[in-house]
Amino acid sequence: MMRRMYCWLCLLVCGWSFALLAAVNPSPLRASQQVLSADLLVRIAAEDNWPPFSDHNGRGLSFQLVKAALAPQGYQLQLTPVPYARALHLTARGKTDALWNVTRQSNTLRDYVLHQTPLFQAASSFYYAYQTKPYRSVADIPDNTVIGVILGYEYGDLYEQHKHRFKLVEVSQHLQLIQLLQQQRVELAIFFDDVLQWYLQQEPVEGSLPVRGHLNHVSDIFVAFAKDSPRSKVLAGALDQGLAQLKQNGEYQRLLQLYLPQGQQVPLVLQQHAALSPLNSHPRGFTR
């Protein structure tokens, strides 16, 4: 009897030992699967205030393009919706792998790793409360002009060179910026045209609508990867490869049409602009 109990006790101790060893030293197959899963997960600090490119959930055209480009290569996206300035900060600190909707200009090339092929282009313009002014570029705007912008946004290298001359009013939400312009608390505001158009079509805006002046800049829009991460160049290359495939198979064009249809109704802001300004049109905010 004692011998039988001793045998069972030995078997129980051995079982516990093997279980402990398996937990501490997982099989090579299981370990490789865990590493592979981590390598294929791409953490995105997704802007939450730039529809139709990136809405309050971080989803929109940017999400669809990046997902479609990377998914065939096995990558999965994990989104954290945050304001754009916060997304820049998180990625610069390496707290997340990347953010999207970044303009390719000198400071972003310095601080992040960008891929080669832009996701799309986005045009920004000068907007006024009632009447336009003849500013054809930020270089024409007088010193100490009060200008409304979105916190953290890039508006081109020329803007970066001249912004120190202005009194900037920086806000986080586009509806705030529209209200500042309506109340004439800023002399002009810079909006990305497609984004302002979306808000004017989707959100009820009381009072006068912004009047568009001259084009400020057409931005090439990219995904920016963390500069110090060894994965960033690999991910950037994979994104370029995926975008090329999307353009080849027609999926890229389909997604553009889905989020930025050519036949969408021209909003009143553009009608007012056409009536009040000799500048009737300029490049749309995406590539065709």
Secondary structure in CASP SS format (residue, H / E / C, confidence):
PFRMAT SS
TARGET T0000
AUTHOR 0000-0000-0000
METHOD secondary structure of the structure
MODEL  1
M C 1.00
M H 1.00
R H 1.00
R H 1.00
M H 1.00
Y H 1.00
C H 1.00
W H 1.00
L H 1.00
C H 1.00
L H 1.00
L H 1.00
V H 1.00
C H 1.00
G H 1.00
W H 1.00
S H 1.00
F H 1.00
A H 1.00
L H 1.00
L H 1.00
A H 1.00
A H 1.00
V H 1.00
N C 1.00
P C 1.00
S C 1.00
P H 1.00
L H 1.00
R H 1.00
A H 1.00
S H 1.00
Q H 1.00
Q H 1.00
V H 1.00
L H 1.00
S H 1.00
A H 1.00
D H 1.00
L H 1.00
L E 1.00
V E 1.00
R E 1.00
I E 1.00
A E 1.00
A E 1.00
E E 1.00
D C 1.00
N C 1.00
W E 1.00
P C 1.00
P C 1.00
F C 1.00
S E 1.00
D C 1.00
H C 1.00
N C 1.00
G C 1.00
R C 1.00
G C 1.00
L H 1.00
S H 1.00
F H 1.00
Q H 1.00
L H 1.00
V H 1.00
K H 1.00
A H 1.00
A H 1.00
L H 1.00
A H 1.00
P H 1.00
Q H 1.00
G C 1.00
Y C 1.00
Q E 1.00
L E 1.00
Q E 1.00
L E 1.00
T E 1.00
P E 1.00
V E 1.00
P C 1.00
Y H 1.00
A H 1.00
R H 1.00
A H 1.00
L H 1.00
H H 1.00
L H 1.00
T H 1.00
A H 1.00
R C 1.00
G C 1.00
K C 1.00
T C 1.00
D C 1.00
A E 1.00
L E 1.00
W E 1.00
N E 1.00
V E 1.00
T E 1.00
R C 1.00
Q C 1.00
S H 1.00
N H 1.00
T H 1.00
L H 1.00
R H 1.00
D H 1.00
Y E 1.00
V E 1.00
L E 1.00
H C 1.00
Q C 1.00
T C 1.00
P C 1.00
L C 1.00
F E 1.00
Q E 1.00
A E 1.00
A E 1.00
S E 1.00
S E 1.00
F E 1.00
Y E 1.00
Y E 1.00
A C 1.00
Y C 1.00
Q C 1.00
T C 1.00
K C 1.00
P C 1.00
Y C 1.00
R C 1.00
S C 1.00
V H 1.00
A H 1.00
D H 1.00
I C 1.00
P C 1.00
D C 1.00
N C 1.00
T C 1.00
V E 1.00
I E 1.00
G E 1.00
V E 1.00
I E 1.00
L C 1.00
G C 1.00
Y C 1.00
E C 1.00
Y C 1.00
G C 1.00
D H 1.00
L H 1.00
Y H 1.00
E H 1.00
Q H 1.00
H H 1.00
K H 1.00
H H 1.00
R H 1.00
F C 1.00
K E 1.00
L E 1.00
V E 1.00
E E 1.00
V E 1.00
S C 1.00
Q C 1.00
H H 1.00
L H 1.00
Q H 1.00
L H 1.00
I H 1.00
Q H 1.00
L H 1.00
L H 1.00
Q H 1.00
Q C 1.00
Q C 1.00
R C 1.00
V C 1.00
E C 1.00
L E 1.00
A E 1.00
I E 1.00
F E 1.00
F E 1.00
D H 1.00
D H 1.00
V H 1.00
L H 1.00
Q H 1.00
W H 1.00
Y H 1.00
L H 1.00
Q H 1.00
Q H 1.00
E C 1.00
P C 1.00
V C 1.00
E C 1.00
G C 1.00
S C 1.00
L C 1.00
P C 1.00
V E 1.00
R E 1.00
G E 1.00
H E 1.00
L E 1.00
N E 1.00
H E 1.00
V E 1.00
S E 1.00
D E 1.00
I E 1.00
F E 1.00
V E 1.00
A E 1.00
F E 1.00
A E 1.00
K C 1.00
D C 1.00
S C 1.00
P C 1.00
R C 1.00
S H 1.00
K H 1.00
V H 1.00
L H 1.00
A H 1.00
G H 1.00
A H 1.00
L H 1.00
D H 1.00
Q H 1.00
G H 1.00
L H 1.00
A H 1.00
Q H 1.00
L H 1.00
K H 1.00
Q H 1.00
N H 1.00
G C 1.00
E H 1.00
Y H 1.00
Q H 1.00
R H 1.00
L H 1.00
L H 1.00
Q H 1.00
L H 1.00
Y H 1.00
L C 1.00
P C 1.00
Q C 1.00
G C 1.00
Q C 1.00
Q C 1.00
V C 1.00
P C 1.00
L H 1.00
V H 1.00
L H 1.00
Q H 1.00
Q H 1.00
H H 1.00
A H 1.00
A H 1.00
L H 1.00
S C 1.00
P C 1.00
L C 1.00
N C 1.00
S C 1.00
H C 1.00
P C 1.00
R C 1.00
G C 1.00
F C 1.00
T C 1.00
R C 1.00
END
